[in-house]
Amino acid sequence: MITEIIKTVYPNLKKVEKGDFKAVKVELDLLEIEYSEDDLVKAYSIVSQSDSIDEALSAIDSVESSTIAKVKTKLETEQKAEKIKQDKIKQEKAKKRLQQKKEREEKKLAQEQADALNPYKSINDYKVVGAKDYAQLMNYVQMYMNKGWKPYGGVSTYNPGGKIGLTPYSFFQAMVKFK
């Protein structure tokens, strides 16, 4: 049985790491070769100590049970260490995902607060009111305020050549409606 396993899957046994016989088992199952876990451990212990398939085949009878037990213990230890390592990686990933989720929520909350405090985001309508003189502008602004408009910013003037009041619409006021 061990001879057949070594002859069939020698290259895969040489590649086994941390007691993971998955590839070996797939190949043996595909070829319908019967095996046990102990057979795989014995074959692995022989192959891992040999440099060629011929050397492995000649060493089948000379392998002591204590050597196999040591290899089995070593493989079990490696598997446990790998499981602990994988569990730790899994925990770190979960912790990182939780931290990223928290950061996204904090960023979303900060953005919502910024949007709520940003007056530009709440402007619904905009218009500029113009008048020939300041008193007329005040009347227009009061009229629009009664209709729900709010002055936005300061008064602007247009005075080409220093002639305030002589050109049509020399005074301007921006008016907005908020949501």
Secondary structure by P-SEA (a helix, b strand, c coil): caaaaaaccaaaaaacccccaaaaaaaaaaacccccaaaaaaaaaaaaacccaaaaaaacccccaaaaaaaaaaaaaaaaaaaaaaaaaaaaaaaaaaaaaaaaaaaaaaaaaaaaacccccccbbbbbbcccaaaaaaaaaaaaaacccccccbbbbbcccccccccccbbbbbbccc
